[in-house]
Amino acid sequence: MKNKTANTLRKIFADKHNRELVVDSSIAFAIRGGAAAAAFIMNVIISRKLGAHEAGYFFLAFSVITILGTVVRMGGDYVVLRYVGIYGAEKKWVEVRGVIKNIITRVLLFSFLLTALTLIFTGFISESIFHKKDASGSFYWMFLAMPLLGIYTLYAFALQGLKKVLLSVAIQNLVVPILVILFVYIWHPKTSAELSKLYFFSSLITMGLTFYFWKRFVPAGKGEFDSSLLWKSCYALWTMAILQQAVQWGGADYNWNV
């Protein structure tokens, strides 16, 4: 039995792609564990520094932009991962850039429109929907961070398609919590609005790092791809993402309004 298992493992690791898959998966698992720890530490620090009241405002605003950040990506996450993975493996950079250009352009337009609307109605959202008038400052800065969250998440999926798994997982789950923790200890925010401002700048830095690494791994040049092919896939995934968020957060709506 042991010999059979050993032979099976040797066959798996004899293939270069299988070795890469196992190594990348192991690293990604470790990074996700570190990201979970960083997020937990961030939550503890925020709660202790701000107190339950102000921390609650921040986490409420964070939950809202997590939902909206999924919506503004328009189902592009796994579409980007799929097509960048296919064409990146073949070094077809025109197609890779075309996929990103098509998805990012539409997501930017949609996210800017939604951000503008949420900023205009920040007071209404905080007072009339969530009944938390004092949370308006936190909502304002978190709404500003929403497009950044959507864009750097899409690029992270694209980097994963290029087999930069470690970098992708770090961008999605690790960089922002670490930056927030550092900024909290440097600037000592007293309110949820001040903390949300730090979250916004953490997201801005993360997006800058994402652009840097994308430019480093993908040669510059024109990008072309059939947009109709992309959006046929996106629409179904977009619907599923919205339904998933509705199921996940729908039950929390009552608690937000208490």
N, C-alpha and C positions, 0 to 999 in steps of 0.2 A: 504493500500500500504506500509506504514511504517512498520507495523507488519510483512508483508510478506518478506520485505527486511531484517528485523532484524532476522527473523527465518532462512533465507537463510544464512546470515553471521554466525549465531550460528552453523549451520550444518557444514559450511566450517571450522570454527575454532575448532570444536569438534574433528576433525581428527588431530592427531599429525603431520603427514606428511604435511598436508595443512598449519598448523601453522608454521612449519619450512620453508615451501616454501615462505609464505608471509613475514615472518621476514627476511629471507635471501635475498629475492628480494628487500625489502625495504632498507636493509643495503647496498646491492650492488648498488642500485640507488643513495644512499647518497654518497658512495665512488666514484662512477663514476662522480658525480657532483663535488666532491672535486678534483678528478683527472683532470677534465676539467679546473677547476680554477687554479690548480697548473701548468698545461701545458700552460695556457694563461699567467700566471705570469712569467713563465720561458721564454716564447717568448718575452715578454715585456722587461724583464731584459737583455736578450741577445742582443736585438736590441739596447737598450740604452747603454750597456757597450761596445759593439763592433762597433756600427755604422752599417749603412745599408749595406755597402760593405762586410765587414767580416761576419756579421750575415747572409747575403745572401749565402755565401759560405757554412756556417754551415748547414743552412736549406736545401740547395741543396743536400749536402752529406747525411743528415738525411732522406730526401725523397727517395734517392737511396737505402739506407740500409733498409728502411721500406719495399720497394718493394722486395728486395732480401731476407730479413728476412722471408717474406711470402713464397717465392719460396723454400727456403732451408728447410722449415718445411714439405714439401712434402705432404701437405694435412692431416697431422697427428693430427691437433688440435682437431677436433670434433671426430675423431676416438679414440683418447686417452680419451676424455671426456666421450664418450659412454661406452667403455669397462671398464674403471676404475670405472665409476659409477655403472655398472652392478655387477662387481666382488667385488668392494670395499664394497658395501652394504651387500654382503654375507660373508664378511671377508675372501675371497679367495685370500690371499696375494700372493701366487705363481703366479696366473694368472695376478694379478695387476702388480707385478714386471716384469713379462714376457712381458706384453704389453709395458711398459715403456722401458724395455731393447731393445726390437726389434725396436721400433720407434726411440729412442734416438741414438742407434748405427748407423743406416743408416743416420739419419739427421746429426750427427757429421761428418761422413765420407764425405758426400756431402758438408756440410758447410765449412769444412776445405779445401776441394779441390777448391771450389768456392772462398774462401777467399784467398788462395794462388795465384790463377789466377788473381784476382782483385788487389792484392798487387803488383804482377809482372807488371801489365799493368796500374798501378795507373796514371802514367804520360800520357799515351795514352788516358785514359778515361777522365782525366781532361782537356787535351789540345785539343785532336782531336774530342771527342764526345760532350763535353759540352763547349769547347772553354773558359775554365776558368783555365788557367795555375796556378794561385796563389791559387787555391783550392786544389791542390794535397796533401798538408799536412793534410787538413781536411778529404779528402777522405781516406788517409792512416789509420788514427785512427778510422774512422767510419767503414771501412772494417774490421778492427780487432775486432770491437764490434759486427759484424754481427752474428757470431756463438753464442755468448752469448745471443743476443736478441732471436735467434731461440730456444735455449735450455730452457731459463727460461720461455719463453712463453708457450712451451709445458708442462713444469712442472706446470705452473699456471693452465692450462686446466685440468691437472691430479688432482690437488688439488681441483678444482671445482667439479670434479667427485666424490671426497671424501666428498663433501658438505662443504668444507672450502671456501665458496663463498667470504667472506670478505677478506681473505688472497689472494685468487686468483685474485680478482679485483685490490687489492692494488699492487700486484707484476706486473701485466700487465700495470697498468696505473698511479700509484701514486709514487712508490718508486724512480724511476729514475729521474723524474722531480724535486722532492724534493732534492735529492742528488746533482743534477746539480746546483740548486739554491744555496745550501749551499756552494758547492765548488767554485762557481763563486765569492761569497762574501769573501771566505777565501783566494783564490789564485789570484783573479783579472786577468783573462786571457785577453790578448791584441789582439790575433789573433784567427781566426777560427780553426787553427790547435791546439792551446793550449786548446781551449774550447772542441774540439773533443776528445782530450786526457782525459779531465775531464769526458766527456760522456762515454768513454771507461771504466774508473775506476768505474763510477757509475753503469754501466752494470755488471762489474765484481763483485762488492759488492752485487748487486741484485741477481745474479746467486748464490753466496755463501749463501745468506739468503734463497733462494729457496731450495737449497740442504739441508740446516739445517732443514727446516720445513718438507720437504719430508721424511727425515730420522726419524724425530720425530713422524710422523703420520703413517708411513708404517714400519712394523717390518722388520728387516734384514733377509735375506735368499735367496735361489735360486729363479729364475724366469723362467717360461716356458709358452709359448703360441704359437699357430699355426700362423707363420708369413704370410703364404699365405692368411689366412682369413683377417688379418690386411690390407695387401697391395691391396686386391681386393677393399676394401673401400677407401683406400688412393688415388688410381690413379684418380678416378672420382673427388674427392674433390680437389686434387692437380690441375687438369685441370681447375676446376671452379675458384680456387683461383688465378691462373695465368691470366685467362680471366678477372676476376674482377679487378685485378691490371692494366691490359692493358687498360680496359675501364676507370678506375678512373684516371690514370696518363697519358694516351696516349695524351690527349689534351694539357697537360702541356709541352710536348716535345719541341714545338716551342719556348715557353718562355725561356726554359733552354738554348737554343742555340742562343738566341738574344745577 
